[in-house]
Each structure stands twice: as C-alpha cells, then as structure tokens.
Amino acid sequence: MNRFLKGAMILTIAGIIVKVIGAFSKVLIARILGGEGIGLYMMAYPIYQIIVSISAAGIPVAISIMIAEKLANHDIRGVNQVFRMSLKVLTLVGIVFSIGLYASAKWLIQWQIITDPRALMPIQLLAPAIVVVTILSCFRGYFQGFQYMVPTGTSQVFEQIFRVGSMVGLAYYFIDQGLHFAAGGATFATFPGVLAGLVVLVYFYYRQRKARQQLIAEQNESALIESNCAVIKRLFALAIPVSMANIMLPMVSLIDTFIVPKRLMDIGYYLHEATTQFGYLTGMATSLIGLPIILTTSLAASLVPAVSEAHAMHDTGQIIKRSRTAMKIANLFTIPACIGLSVLATPISLLIYATPHAGPVIAVISLSIIFLGWQQITAGILQGLGRTVIPLVSICIGLVVKAVLDYQLTGSIELGINGAAWATNLNFAIAGGINIWFVRKYVGSIVKAKELLKILVSAMAMGGATQVTYTFLVELLGNGPSVAAAIVVAIVVYGVSLWLTKAIVKDDIYHFPIIGKRLQKKRDKEEGRLYEKQY
C-alpha cells in the first residue's frame, strides 16, 4: 500500500509543480495574447492532444500493465522484450502521426472544421512534438511498470519548465508580427518541452543499467517466452482502448472547438466575440479544473500497475483495499475543490486572468472536478484489471451526449457559453457513473455512503466560510488578498470539519507515504515500551 501511495504522492507533487508553472504561464500568455489569441491557440492545441492521445497516451498504461505482470512472475527478460519492441514500433507510429498532422492542417481550414484560418500555423508547428512524445511515453510506461515514479515525475517538471519558458518567450517575441505568429510560437514550444522530458528519462534509464543486470540474475527460467509479434499484439490490444479512454479532456475540447464558436455565432456573436468566449471556456475555465485533478490523475496512474500486480497474484483483498483508498483520497480533494472554485469563480478569474468575464463559466464547470475524478480512478482500476474496453465505451457514450448537448445548450441565448460547460459536466458524470457500476460488479463497492456524506458536509461548511470571508474582506483588502485569506480559512475549516465528522481518523494518517511510515514506527516504539513496562 505504501509503495502505491508513494508513487501517487511523487506524481502529485510533480503535477502540482507542473500546474503551478503552467498557471503562471497562463497568466503571462493571457496578457500577451488576450482572449482572441488564446482562442487561436486552443483551436490548434486540442487537435495535438487528440493525436497524442491516440498515438501515445495509452502506451505508458499498456507498458506498465505488461511490465507489472512480468515482474510479478519474475520474468526480467520479458520486461526488456516489452520495452524494446514498444520503443521500435511506437517510434514509427509517432513519425506517421507527425507527418499526418502537418499534411492535414490545410484540409482542416479549407473544410472549415477550424473556423479561423489564422489557426493554420499554430496547428502545423505542433507536428514535430508528436514523434518525441511517443518515444517519451515508452520510457514513462517502463518506469511506471516498476512502480518507480521518480523518473516520470522529474521528466514532467523539466518538460513543463522548457515548454513554458519557450512558450512565453516565443509568444512575446512574435506578437508584433501578428497574433497568429504569436499563437504559432506558443504551440511550437511543446517541442522543446517534450524533448527535455525525454532527455531526463533517457538519463534515468542509463543510470540504472547495473540494477537491470542484477535483476536478470533473478530471472524465472520457467517463464513463458513470448514472440515479438505476441508482445506487439498485446501492446496494441491494451493501448488502443486505453488511448481512446484517455482522450476525454482532449475530445471535450475538440468537440467544443467544432461546435461552440459556430453555435455562438448562430445566436448573434461576431467571429472575434465567439473566439473570445471560446477562450474563456477552453483556455481559462478548463485550465482551472485541471489543477484539482492532479491528484486523481496521479492516483489513477499509480493504481494501474498496483492493481495489475495484485490481479496477477490473484490478491482480491489488496485490489479492494487499494481501490477504496484511492477513491476516498479522490473525494477528500475533489469535492472541496469543486465547492471552493464555484464560490470564488469570479474573484479567481479576476485575480489570475485579469478579467471577471470567465467567472460564470468557471463556476458552472467546477462541478466537472468531482465527476472527472471518479472517472479517472475507476478507469485506473478497470485498466489494471485488464478491462480496458469498459472505460472506452463509457467515454464514447459520454462524448455523444456532450456533442448533442453542446449543440443544443450553447445555441440557447440564455445559456450561451455556459451551455457548453453544462454539457461537459454531464459528459463526465455519465462516463464516471458507468465505470463505477462496472467496478462494483468486478471488485465490489469502493465508496461508503456514510463516509461520502461526511466529506460533503465538511466541504459545504468550508464553502460557507469561504464565501463569508471573501465578502467581508473584499471591501477592506481588495480582491487578491481577500481570495488568499478566503483560501486559508477554507483549508482550516475543512480540516477541522473532517476531524469533527470523523471523515478522517487517526488510522488513515498511518497510510500516508513517508509521514505515515514514520508515525507508525513511532507508535510501534511507544507500544513496545508500554509492553516492556507491563511485563
């Protein structure tokens, strides 16, 4: 359990660092490009995300599942075979998709799939990054299969540092030459970012060559030797549905890209107004919900090899224990994040993006935090069990509903851009609900109703305290200090409420990585001393 939670903690810390750097860059980019420039950027970037999700996003999960199974059987030769074949095949896949994106960019504009022709350059400049990120995903899957998350976390941080530095620098440098040049520079910055991440992973891989040689001595000689074709076949059998299942956020953005600007223009918005509203939704609101789900993303990534390992050893009890722990941690963070972001939506929009106009859509889409967290955790459990098709089916159903509601709700004058946000909420809710039903079928119940109620009550108390604090202080201190004070009060009130409702008890703390281990040792020593005194 500690190894699973330690892996999640490492990825969470890395994710927080990445998001903080990203949030800082969003502020600068929003001020350099404005709503219209961000709209151009977001017309290009979701297409890249979709292609990466298809070509690379499922690879780390698939490789980690295969390697975790091999390690459970002490098949070290099999581990090396999986990695080598994955690297060869997927390098070729990355090259094909990279060329395909560049070649199809003009077609997307000509057929008006992308409404603004200025997005051509931003789309084309994303192409070189695809082949690099595909190779990078192979290395991440390798380390995750060992449940060793330090290389992945470190590479994520370096990738973001180089990407953000290049993005801000290039956007600022090209802004005088035109908005589309600046947006193109911002998208091209993805390439130096992923290249830096790959260099970090290659460093970790070669640094551990002695450890790999030692593991070969532990080889299980009775392990079945698979052919290279069998390895490739299983890799794609796992990776394809996982890749499709991991495209939820990119697909949501892509559906919004194709539908939302057109529907806004249908109800009376001019092109630049529709692009600006689209920027509020995809460049500002959606970016904010990405911060709270860092933890659930990390938990899901750590769950896959942990559940796969336990499943290979037929340890059902360990699967249930890890699944329940992950879901409880997810609820402890996503529920208050949803309520807090909803309460402070407009103040946060004003503070971060220097505009209050994104506030209403942020408040609506904050509900997605909870549903997306549930979807990610349950998808991780099902993928670890080898049931990789189920999350794919649930997402497809959710996306169909999303597309229909996008068209209907965004075309409503009363809702406008908020209609697209409600469509996103229902998309995540449907996908998460279907996954939960299947997890219950194959694993059992992983959510305790009484425990969930306690978390909800604590989060609601926190939300009330947050609103009162901000309202009281904003006239005295201004927006920024009031938001900071409200967040501090929210953390304190939520922590106290969790303790009073007993949503968190002392035994829960012992499961925390690093801190929990030390506290447990201290407790064991104290119990040992008491035993010695008695006897």
C-alpha positions in Angstrom: 0.0 0.0 0.0 2.8 2.4 0.9 4.5 1.9 -2.4 1.3 2.6 -4.3 0.6 5.8 -2.3 4.2 6.9 -2.5 4.1 6.6 -6.3 0.9 8.7 -6.3 2.4 11.2 -4.0 5.5 11.7 -6.2 3.3 12.2 -9.3 1.1 14.5 -7.4 4.0 16.7 -6.2 5.3 16.8 -9.8 1.9 17.5 -11.1 1.4 20.4 -8.7 4.8 21.9 -9.7 3.8 21.5 -13.4 0.4 23.1 -12.8 1.8 26.0 -10.8 4.3 26.7 -13.6 1.5 26.3 -16.1 -0.8 28.6 -14.2 2.0 31.2 -14.1 2.4 30.8 -17.9 -1.4 31.1 -18.4 -1.3 34.5 -16.7 1.5 35.7 -18.9 0.1 34.2 -22.1 -3.4 35.6 -21.4 -1.9 39.0 -21.0 0.3 38.7 -24.2 -2.3 37.1 -26.5 -5.6 38.1 -24.9 -8.8 36.1 -25.2 -8.7 36.1 -29.0 -5.1 34.9 -29.1 -5.8 32.1 -26.6 -8.8 31.2 -28.7 -6.4 30.7 -31.7 -4.0 28.6 -29.5 -6.9 26.5 -28.2 -8.2 25.8 -31.8 -4.8 24.1 -32.5 -3.8 22.5 -29.2 -6.8 20.1 -28.7 -6.0 18.6 -32.2 -2.5 17.8 -31.0 -3.9 16.4 -27.7 -6.2 14.1 -29.6 -3.4 12.8 -31.8 -1.1 12.3 -28.9 -3.8 10.5 -27.0 -4.3 8.2 -29.9 -0.6 7.6 -30.7 0.9 7.8 -27.2 -1.4 8.3 -24.2 -2.3 4.6 -23.9 1.3 3.5 -24.2 2.5 4.2 -20.6 -0.5 2.4 -19.2 -0.2 -0.6 -21.6 3.5 -1.0 -21.0 3.1 -0.6 -17.2 0.5 -3.3 -17.1 2.6 -5.7 -19.2 5.8 -5.0 -17.2 3.9 -5.3 -13.8 2.7 -8.7 -14.9 6.2 -9.8 -16.0 7.7 -8.5 -12.7 5.0 -10.4 -10.6 6.3 -13.5 -12.4 10.0 -12.5 -12.1 10.3 -12.5 -15.9 13.0 -9.9 -16.3 13.8 -11.0 -19.9 10.2 -10.4 -20.7 10.3 -6.9 -19.2 13.2 -6.0 -21.5 11.5 -7.5 -24.5 8.3 -5.5 -23.9 10.3 -2.2 -23.7 12.5 -2.8 -26.7 9.6 -3.8 -29.0 7.4 -1.0 -27.8 10.1 1.6 -28.4 10.7 0.4 -32.0 7.1 0.1 -33.1 5.9 3.4 -31.5 8.8 5.4 -32.9 7.4 4.6 -36.3 3.9 5.4 -35.2 5.0 8.8 -33.9 6.6 9.6 -37.2 3.5 8.7 -39.2 1.2 10.8 -37.0 3.6 13.7 -37.0 3.6 13.9 -40.8 -0.1 13.3 -40.9 -0.9 16.3 -38.7 1.3 18.7 -40.7 -0.2 17.5 -44.0 -3.8 17.7 -42.8 -3.7 21.2 -41.3 -4.7 22.9 -44.6 -7.5 20.5 -45.1 -9.0 21.4 -41.6 -9.0 25.0 -42.6 -10.3 24.5 -46.1 -13.2 22.4 -45.0 -13.9 24.9 -42.2 -13.6 22.3 -39.5 -11.4 25.0 -37.9 -13.4 28.2 -38.3 -10.5 30.7 -38.1 -7.9 30.4 -40.9 -5.3 32.1 -38.7 -5.0 28.8 -36.7 -3.2 27.1 -39.6 0.3 28.0 -38.4 -0.3 27.0 -34.8 -1.5 23.6 -35.9 1.4 22.9 -38.3 4.0 23.9 -35.7 2.7 21.2 -33.3 3.7 18.4 -35.6 7.4 17.9 -34.6 6.4 17.3 -31.0 4.4 14.2 -31.7 7.2 11.8 -32.6 9.2 12.9 -29.5 6.2 12.5 -27.1 5.5 9.0 -28.5 9.1 7.9 -27.6 8.9 9.6 -24.3 5.7 7.7 -23.4 7.5 4.4 -23.8 10.1 5.3 -21.2 7.4 6.5 -18.8 5.5 3.3 -19.1 8.6 1.3 -18.4 9.3 3.1 -15.1 5.7 3.0 -14.1 5.6 -0.7 -14.6 8.2 -0.9 -11.8 6.0 1.4 -9.7 9.1 3.8 -9.7 7.5 7.2 -10.4 10.5 9.5 -9.8 11.7 9.5 -13.4 8.2 10.2 -14.7 7.6 13.0 -12.2 11.0 14.6 -12.8 10.6 14.4 -16.6 7.1 16.1 -16.3 8.7 19.0 -14.3 11.5 19.5 -16.8 9.1 19.2 -19.8 6.9 21.9 -18.3 9.8 24.3 -17.5 11.2 24.1 -21.0 7.7 24.3 -22.6 6.6 27.3 -20.6 9.8 29.2 -21.0 9.8 28.7 -24.7 6.0 29.5 -25.0 6.2 32.8 -23.2 9.4 33.8 -24.9 8.2 32.9 -28.4 4.8 34.5 -28.0 6.3 37.7 -26.7 8.9 37.8 -29.5 6.4 37.2 -32.3 3.4 39.3 -31.0 4.5 42.4 -33.0 4.4 40.3 -36.2 0.8 39.3 -35.8 -1.5 37.3 -33.4 -1.3 34.1 -35.5 2.6 34.3 -35.4 2.5 34.6 -31.6 0.0 31.8 -31.2 2.2 29.7 -33.5 5.2 30.3 -31.4 3.3 29.3 -28.3 2.2 26.0 -29.8 5.7 25.2 -31.2 7.0 25.5 -27.6 5.6 22.0 -27.0 8.6 20.5 -28.9 11.5 21.7 -26.7 9.3 20.8 -23.7 8.8 17.1 -24.6 12.4 16.9 -25.9 13.7 18.0 -22.4 11.4 15.4 -20.8 12.8 12.6 -23.0 16.4 13.5 -22.2 15.6 13.2 -18.5 14.1 9.8 -18.9 17.0 8.5 -21.0 19.3 9.7 -18.2 17.4 7.7 -15.6 17.3 4.6 -17.9 21.1 4.5 -18.5 21.8 5.3 -14.8 20.0 2.1 -13.8 21.8 -0.3 -16.2 23.6 -2.0 -13.3 20.3 -2.5 -11.4 18.8 -4.1 -14.6 21.8 -6.5 -14.8 21.3 -7.6 -11.2 17.6 -8.3 -11.9 18.5 -10.6 -14.7 20.1 -12.9 -12.1 16.6 -13.3 -10.5 15.1 -14.4 -13.8 12.4 -17.1 -13.5 13.6 -19.6 -16.0 10.2 -21.3 -16.3 8.6 -18.1 -17.5 6.9 -18.4 -20.9 8.9 -16.8 -23.7 6.6 -14.8 -26.0 7.3 -14.0 -29.6 7.8 -10.4 -30.7 4.5 -10.5 -32.6 2.7 -11.6 -29.5 4.2 -8.7 -27.5 3.2 -6.2 -30.1 -0.3 -7.6 -30.4 -0.9 -7.4 -26.6 0.6 -4.0 -26.5 -1.9 -2.6 -29.0 -4.8 -4.7 -27.5 -4.2 -2.8 -24.3 -3.0 0.5 -25.6 -5.8 1.2 -28.2 -8.7 1.1 -25.8 -6.7 2.9 -23.1 -5.7 5.6 -25.6 -9.3 6.1 -26.6 -10.3 6.2 -22.9 -7.6 8.8 -22.1 -8.9 11.3 -24.7 -11.8 12.6 -22.7 -10.4 16.0 -22.0 -8.9 16.5 -25.5 -12.1 15.2 -27.1 -14.2 17.6 -25.0 -12.0 20.5 -26.2 -12.2 19.2 -29.8 -16.0 18.9 -29.7 -16.1 22.4 -28.2 -13.8 23.6 -31.0 -16.0 22.3 -33.7 -19.4 23.3 -32.3 -19.2 26.1 -29.7 -17.8 29.0 -31.9 -20.3 28.2 -34.7 -23.3 28.0 -32.3 -22.3 31.2 -30.6 -22.2 33.0 -34.0 -25.7 31.4 -34.7 -27.1 33.3 -31.8 -25.6 36.6 -32.7 -22.0 36.8 -31.7 -19.4 38.2 -34.2 -16.4 36.0 -35.0 -14.0 37.7 -32.6 -16.6 37.7 -29.9 -17.2 34.0 -30.3 -13.5 33.3 -30.3 -13.1 35.3 -27.1 -16.0 33.4 -25.4 -14.4 30.2 -26.6 -11.1 31.3 -25.0 -12.9 31.9 -21.7 -14.2 28.3 -21.7 -11.2 26.3 -23.0 -8.3 28.5 -22.2 -9.3 29.7 -18.8 -12.1 27.7 -17.2 -11.0 24.2 -18.4 -7.4 25.1 -17.3 -8.5 25.7 -13.8 -10.3 22.4 -13.3 -7.1 20.7 -14.4 -5.3 21.8 -11.1 -7.5 19.9 -8.6 -7.5 16.7 -10.7 -3.7 16.4 -10.5 -4.1 14.1 -7.5 -6.7 11.8 -9.2 -4.6 11.7 -12.3 -1.6 10.6 -10.2 -3.7 8.1 -8.2 -5.0 6.6 -11.4 -1.5 6.2 -12.9 -0.3 4.6 -9.7 -3.3 2.4 -9.4 -2.9 0.7 -12.8 0.4 -1.2 -12.1 -0.6 -1.7 -8.4 -4.0 -3.3 -9.3 -2.4 -5.2 -12.2 0.3 -6.7 -9.9 -2.3 -7.7 -7.3 -4.6 -9.2 -10.1 -1.7 -11.2 -11.5 -1.2 -12.6 -8.0 -4.9 -13.2 -7.5 -4.9 -11.0 -4.4 -8.5 -9.7 -4.5 -8.3 -8.2 -1.0 -5.4 -6.0 -2.0 -7.3 -4.8 -5.1 -10.3 -3.7 -3.0 -8.1 -2.1 -0.3 -6.1 0.0 -2.9 -9.3 0.9 -4.8 -11.1 2.1 -1.7 -8.1 4.1 -0.5 -7.7 5.8 -3.9 -11.4 6.7 -4.1 -11.5 8.1 -0.6 -8.5 10.3 -1.2 -10.0 11.5 -4.5 -13.2 12.5 -2.8 -11.4 14.2 0.0 -9.7 16.6 -2.5 -12.1 16.9 -5.5 -15.3 17.7 -3.5 -13.9 20.7 -1.6 -12.1 21.8 -4.8 -15.4 21.9 -6.7 -17.2 23.9 -4.0 -14.3 26.3 -3.4 -13.8 27.0 -7.0 -17.5 27.6 -7.5 -17.7 30.0 -4.7 -14.6 32.0 -5.7 -15.1 31.6 -9.5 -15.3 35.3 -10.4 -12.7 36.6 -7.9 -10.2 33.9 -9.1 -10.9 34.8 -12.7 -10.2 38.4 -11.9 -7.1 37.6 -10.0 -5.5 35.1 -12.4 -6.7 36.3 -15.8 -7.3 40.0 -15.1 -10.9 39.7 -16.3 -14.1 38.8 -14.4 -15.9 37.6 -17.5 -14.7 34.0 -17.3 -16.2 33.7 -13.7 -19.7 32.4 -14.6 -18.4 29.6 -16.9 -15.7 28.7 -14.3 -18.5 28.4 -11.6 -20.5 26.0 -13.8 -17.7 23.8 -15.0 -16.3 23.4 -11.5 -18.7 20.5 -11.0 -16.7 18.5 -13.5 -13.9 18.2 -11.0 -15.8 15.6 -8.9 -17.1 13.6 -11.9 -13.8 13.6 -13.7 -12.0 12.4 -10.5 -14.4 9.5 -10.3 -13.9 8.6 -13.9 -10.1 8.6 -13.7 -10.0 6.5 -10.5 -12.4 3.9 -11.8 -10.8 3.8 -15.2 -7.4 3.1 -13.5 -9.0 0.2 -11.6 -10.6 -1.3 -14.7 -7.4 -0.9 -16.7 -5.4 -2.6 -14.0 -7.8 -5.5 -14.1 -7.3 -5.7 -17.9 -10.9 -4.5 -18.6 -9.6 -1.7 -20.8 -12.6 -1.6 -23.2 -15.1 -0.5 -20.5 -13.7 3.0 -19.9 -13.5 3.4 -23.6 -17.2 2.6 -24.0 -18.3 4.8 -21.1 -16.3 7.7 -22.6 -17.9 7.2 -26.1 -21.4 7.3 -24.6 -20.5 10.5 -22.6 -19.0 12.2 -25.6 -22.1 11.5 -27.8 -24.2 13.2 -25.1 -21.7 16.0 -24.9 -21.8 16.7 -28.6 -25.7 16.7 -28.7 -25.9 19.0 -25.6 -23.1 21.3 -26.9 -25.2 22.0 -30.0 -28.5 22.4 -28.1 -27.4 24.3 -25.0 -24.7 26.6 -26.5 -27.3 27.6 -29.1 -29.5 28.9 -26.3 -29.4 32.6 -25.8 -30.0 32.3 -22.1 -27.0 29.9 -21.6 -24.5 30.7 -24.4 -21.0 29.6 -23.4 -22.4 28.2 -20.0 -24.3 25.7 -22.0 -21.1 24.1 -23.2 -19.9 23.9 -19.6 -23.1 22.1 -18.5 -22.6 19.7 -21.4 -19.1 18.9 -20.2 -20.4 18.3 -16.6 -22.9 15.7 -17.9 -20.3 14.1 -20.1 -18.0 13.4 -17.2 -20.9 12.3 -14.9 -22.1 9.7 -17.4 -18.6 8.3 -18.1 -17.8 8.1 -14.3 -21.2 6.6 -13.5 -20.8 3.7 -16.0 -17.3 3.0 -14.7 -18.5 2.9 -11.1 -21.2 0.4 -12.0 -18.6 -2.0 -13.6 -16.1 -1.6 -10.8 -18.9 -2.5 -8.3 -19.6 -5.6 -10.5 -15.9 -6.8 -10.7 -14.4 -5.5 -7.4 -17.2 -4.5 -5.1 -18.3 -1.2 -3.6 -15.4 1.2 -3.3 -17.4 4.2 -1.9 -19.0 4.2 1.5 -22.2 6.3 1.6 -21.7 7.5 5.2 -18.1 8.4 4.5 -19.1 10.4 1.4 -21.8 12.2 3.3 -19.2 13.3 5.9 -16.9 14.7 3.3 -19.8 16.6 1.6 -20.9 18.2 4.9 -17.3 19.2 5.7 -16.9 20.7 2.2 -20.2 22.6 2.4 -19.1 24.1 5.8 -15.9 25.1 4.1 -17.8 26.7 1.2 -19.9 28.8 3.5 -16.9 30.0 5.5 -15.1 30.8 2.2 -18.0 33.0 0.9 -18.4 34.9 4.2 -14.6 35.5 4.5 -14.3 36.9 0.9 -17.4 39.0 1.2 -16.3 40.5 4.5 -12.7 41.3 3.4 -13.1 42.4 -0.3 -14.1 45.9 0.5 -11.3 46.3 3.1 -8.4 44.5 1.4 -9.3 44.2 -2.3 -9.7 41.2 -4.5 -6.2 39.5 -4.3 -5.7 39.5 -0.5 -9.3 38.6 0.1 -9.0 35.5 -2.2 -5.8 34.4 -0.4 -7.4 34.9 3.0 -10.6 33.0 2.0 -8.5 30.1 0.8 -6.6 29.9 4.1 -9.9 30.0 6.0 -11.3 27.3 3.7 -8.3 24.9 4.4 -8.6 25.4 8.2 -12.4 25.0 8.3 -12.3 21.9 6.0 -9.6 20.3 8.0 -11.4 20.9 11.3 -14.7 19.7 9.8 -13.2 16.5 8.6 -11.8 15.8 12.1 -15.1 16.6 13.8 -17.2 14.5 11.4 -14.6 11.7 11.7 -14.3 11.6 7.9 -10.6 11.2 8.7 -9.5 9.2 11.7 -6.0 8.6 13.1 -5.5 5.3 11.4 -5.9 7.0 8.0 -2.8 9.0 8.7 -0.7 5.9 9.0 -1.3 5.1 5.3 0.2 8.4 4.2 3.6 7.8 2.4 6.7 8.8 4.2 4.9 10.7 7.1 2.6 7.7 7.8 5.6 5.3 7.9 7.4 7.4 10.5 4.3 7.9 12.6 3.7 4.2 12.6 7.3 3.4 13.7 6.9 6.0 16.5 3.6 4.3 17.5 5.2 0.8 17.5 8.0 2.0 19.7 5.6 3.6 22.2 3.6 0.4 22.3 6.8 -1.6 22.7 7.8 0.5 25.7 4.4 0.1 27.3 4.6 -3.7 26.8 8.1 -3.7 28.5 6.8 -1.8 31.5 3.9 -4.1 31.9 6.0 -7.3 31.7 
